[in-house]
Amino acid sequence: MSTIDFSHLRLLGVFSTVIEVGSFAGAARRLHSSRSRISEQVSQLESQLGVRLIQRSTRQLNITQEGRRVYEQARRLPDILQEVEAITTASIPTGRVAITMNHDIAHKYVLPVLAGFQKAYPEVQLDLILSDDKLDYIQDQIDLGIRIGIPKDDSLIARVMHEEPLYIYGAADYLKAHGTPTSVAQLQDHKWVSLSQRRSDGLHFFKQKGRTLQVTPKQYFLSNSPMMLQEMVKAGLGLGVMLPTTVRDEIRTGQLVKVMPSLSIEKLVFSLVYPSRRQVPQRTRVLIDYLLQANIFA
């Protein structure tokens, strides 16, 4: 007869997470706990099993032979427990949801609907992770993300939220001072602000009546932040390629002007992305449904 009570399964799940991420601190972040609590739970498991699972030192953790054998059996437990939790969630959604997006999307589109979401689901709390970099949803324990494009990773599911082409814009004051370009040659003579994630050489390819045109600016700034790019263009530092919805207020007031409207870049797709699971926790599901129904990019 087994000496392990079913209540010990969570301790095995905690131990498995420690080994997977390589530290007590990393496991604490993933499990929304504290380092001391995680260490205490692993010690409790060791005491119950009667074996040392991890050799601790000030700089690193070393898994013992017994620990490795236990880990091989227990490493699926975090996923199993998560699925069980999703199945048995109470009728009222509760808990925390980690959602990532870039700064621009967060400030302009998500922030305006947060109060409505809080009112609808007061027991669901959000961890907003703002980043312009590509993050590992599994490793970083991210429940949901709003990103540009469709991920190629089979472990992720994507729901399309919005599609829109990009156009060239310039600040009205900048165009008044430097002239409004009407040809590719004139575009190349202007200063530009470019997004470094697209290309580091400032090169742009545009579509015009089925033709592909290349614009190679002689002078350009680079930024890895779409929000910073918008602010730089508004400040008159050069022309920039942007989505109309991200600067619609500035377009409406005349602060920004579309340059050579016949030129555009292929449509960008905004996607709601989340890890592929057979059981999505109810707290995550209600946020997914709310964001899709809110149509935040309209």
N, C-alpha and C positions, 0 to 999 in steps of 0.2 A: 504493500500500500504506500502511496506517495506521502512523503513528509511535508510537501509544499502545499500550503493552503491556497485556494484560488485568489485570496486577497494579495498574495505575493506576486501575481502576474504583473501588476503595475510596477513593482520594484524591478522586475526583470526587464520591463520596457524602459525604465529609467537607465538601468545599466547598459542596455543595448544602445541607447542614444548617446551616452558618454563615450562609448567605444567608437561609434560611428563618426562623431564630430571631433573626437580626440582630446577633449578637455571637460572638466566640470563646468567651467564658465560658459563654454559654448553650449553645453547641454542645458544649462540654466536659461540661457537666452531662448533656445528653441522651445523649451517647455514652460516658459513664462514663470520661472521659479528663481530661487537664489542659489549661488554656488554652494553655500554651507548646507542648504537643504538637500541638494543633489548628492553631495558627499555623504551626508547623514543617511540618505536612503540606500546608497551603495553599501555603506558599512553595515546597515541593517540586513541587507540581503546576504552579505558575506557571513554575518553572524548566524543567520537562519540556515544557510547551507553548510556552514562549518568549514569553509575553504576561503583562501585569499584569491580574489578575482583580479585585483589590480594592485601593482606595486607602485606606491606613490612616492614622488620626490618633489623638490621645490620647482623643478623646471619641466618635468614631463611625467606622463603616465605610461606604465609598461604593463600590458596585459599578461597574466600568468597563463600557463598551459591549461589549467582548469578553467580560467576565465575565457580563453579562446574557445574551448569546447562548449561552454555555456552560451557564449555569444552566438555561435553557429546555430544553436537551437532557438535562441531568443530574439534574433534580430528582426523577425517579422512581427513581433509583438506590438511595437508602436503603431504600425499600420492597422493591425487587427483591432487594437483597443480604440483607435480613432474611428474605424468603421462601426464598431459596437456603439460608441458614443453617438455617432450620427443616427443610427437606427433607433436608439432609445432616448433621443433628445425630447425634452418636454414640449408640450404644445406651444408654449411661449418661447420664442427664440432668445437664447441667452449666451453670453460669452464674448470673447474678443475675436476680431477678424483683422488679420494683417493684410493691408492693401497697399500696393506700390503704384506709383505713377510719376511722371516728370513734374517739375515745378509749375510749368505753364498750365497743364491740365488740372493740377490740383487747385490752383488759385482761381482760374477762370471758369471751370466747369463743375468741379466736384464741391468746392467750398459752398457755392450757392444752394446746394441741395442737402447739405449735411443736417441742417436744422429740421427739415422735413423728415429725413430718415430717422433722426433721433426721436422725433415725436411719434413716428409710426412704430419704432422698435426700441423703446427706452432701455431694454435690458441688454442690447447689443452694443458693445464698445469697439471702436476702431483704432488700430495702430496704423497711422499713415506714414509710409516710408517713401519720401520724395527723393528720386534719383533719376539722372539722365543716363545712367549706365545700365547695361544689361545685368540682371541679377539672376541667381539660381533659385528658382521658386522652391525646389525640394530642399536644397542645402540650407537656405535661409528661412525655411518654414514660412513662406509667404502664401497666403490663402488665395489672393486675388490680385490682378494687376490690370491697369489700362495702358496699353502699349500701341505703338505704331507698327503695322504689319501683322502678318499671320505667322506664328512661330512654326518652325519646321520640326521641333521636338515632339515626338509622338507621346511623350509623357504629359503634354499640355493640351488643354482644350481651349479653343478660341471662339468667341461669339462676336461677330462684326457689329460695331456700334455706329460707324459713320465712314463714308468715303468722300474724298474731295481732292481736286487737283490743286497744285500750287501755282502761284503767279508771282511776278516781280512787282515789288512795291518800293517806293521811295518817299521820304518825308517831303511835304510840300515846300518847306523852306530850302531843303537841299536841292530840289529840282529847280527852284527859282534861281538859286545861286549858280548851279552848274549846268542847267539846261536839261530838257526832257529828251532822252534818246529815242530815235525812231528807226534805228538799224542795228544790226549785230555789231558792226564796227564801232558805232557810238557806245553801245553797251560795254564793250571791252575797254573803252577809254575811261569809263566811270570807276569810282571806288565802289567796292562791294563789301558786304558782310556775309560770310558763309558758315554753314554748319559743318563742323569738322567730322561728324559721324558720316556725312554723305561722301565727302572727299576732302583730302588734306591739301590739294593743289588748287582749290578754288574753281575748278572746272565745272561748268553746268551744261547739261543737254536739255534742249527744249523741243517741243513739238509745235509745228505750225502747218496747218492744213496737210497733215500726213507726212510732212518732211521733218527730219531731225536736224536741228541746228546746234552748233557748239559755240559756247561763249567762254572765252578764257580771259578773265579780268587781269589787267596789268598790276593792280593794287587791290589787296583784299585783307580784311580782318578774318580771323577764325574764332569761333566759339563752339563749345560743346553743349551749350544750353540754348534751346529754342527760345526760351523767355528772354535770355540776355540778348540774343540776336534781334528780337523784336525791339527791345529797348534801344539797342545801338542804331538800328535803322531809324527809329523815331527821333533819335538824337542827331540825325543828319550825318552819320559817319559813312554812309554809302547805301547802295541799293541792296535789297535782300529778297530771297525767295521765301514766301510764307503762305500759309493756309488762310483764305479769306475769313473763316470763322474765328480764327485766333486774334484777328485785329479788326473785327467788324465795327467796333465803336470808333476806332481811329479812322476807318474808312468813311463812316457816316459823318463824322465831324470835319472831314477834309484834311486831317493831320497827315494821313497817308494817302498816296495816289498810286493807282495801278499803272505800271509802265508797260507799253507794248502789249495790250490785252490779248493779242492773237497768239502770244507765246505762253505755253504752259508746260508743266512737268506732270508726269503720270500721276494718277490718283493715289493718295495715301489712304491706307485703311487703318482706322482706329479699332482695336480689338479689346474685348474683355477676356482676359486670360486667367486660367486657373488649372492647377494640377489635376490630371485625370484620375478620378476615383469613382468606384462604383457607388459610394455613398458620400455625397457632399454634405457636410454639417449644415443643419437648418439655419444657423446664424449666417453662414456664407451664402446659402441659397437665397435668403431674403434680400441680402445686399445685391446679389447678382440681378435678381428680378427688379429691384427698386431702380437700379441704375439704368437697366434696359428700358423700363417703362418711363423713366423720367426724361429720356431722349435728350440728354444734357448737351449734345452738340447742335441741337436744332436752333 
